Amino acid sequence: MRTILNYFPDSIVNEIEQNINNKWEDLEEIRFRVNKPIILKFNNTEKIIKKYINQENILEIMQYICDNSIYAYQEQICNGFITVQGGHRVGITGSAVIENEKVINLNYISGLNFRIAKQILGAGDNIINYILDVKNNTINNTLIVSPPGAGKTTVLKDLVRQISNGIPKYNFEGLTVGVVDERGEISATHRGIAQNDLGIRTDVIDNIPKNIGMQMLIRSMSPQVIVADEIGGKGDVDAINYAVCCGIKGIFTAHGKILEDIEINETLNKLIHTCIFENIIFLDNKIKGNIEKVYTLDKVSKKYLENKNNILEKYVV
């Protein structure tokens, strides 16, 4: 994790090291804003460093990030982020240049947010019981929901790893998993190589719209399970319907806090009413990875009912 310091000028490195207080494992973000102090965000706190960042600092950091060739990273910059070695994702803000309703450049870059990539093995343990269908050695179509920052992507990474590798204690054999990683947050791919361990049977396609990526993986890699983070776009419905019609199971995530948040999203509402998801799992906003509520589809009434039981218990002796 300390390798991220390689992207900063020495003066900034010294300030960060003096203020990190050996809390590297808790570090989540390092934020730089022009004419503002550096902010370190930890699990539940933040530290404001009284070193103000100027435009020259931002440009110097950008040169380090882009290997002294900002032009070569132009497409990623236009997408608003760059993934660096170690899987850390650098969010970028500035003055957008629009042409034909598409961002073609970001001028006067004013802010950088280094989101620290982490993989927590076992993060999906509290949820896996609701996802596995051990009897048929497959999974239940599942939607995982939480507000931003509640850990759904961290959980998703671990679920992919476990499902791909197999879970001996449940006699669950590994499945071929296709991951559509639109923003590179699941795999943390850097120069084509996933920095996170997503299992031995997982194929990843990144930096591509989810609906296009799903169809490509289905046609070329024959996945048994398809995975995508933060669905909600108009094309997602057709892509997920296509996957299900091909007999492929899926795990997806979305933003929201309660069931009503999902129902007012036009795209997600369509998926709910087609009864694609067998489970909708809401994560606890306070404790990352913990479950707040689980709704299971009642196939008779076609309604989602709150589930307070461990679904896997009926399959495990």
Secondary structure, 3 states (H helix, E strand, C coil): CHHHHHHCCHHHHHHHHHHHCCCHHHCCEEEEEECCEEEEECCCCEEEEEEEECHHHHHHHHHHHCCCCHHHHHHHHHHCEEECCCCCEEEEEEEEEEECCEEEEEEEEEEEEEECCCCCCCCCHHHHHHHEEHHHCEECCEEEEECCCCCHHHHHHHHHHHHHHCEHHHCECCCCEEEEECCCCCCCEECCEECCCCCCCEEEEECCCHHHHHHHHHHHHCCCEEEECCCCCHHHHHHHHHHHHCCCEEEEEEECCCHHHHHCCHHHHHHHHCCCCCEEEEECCCCCCCEEEEEEEECCCCEEEECCCCHHHHCCC
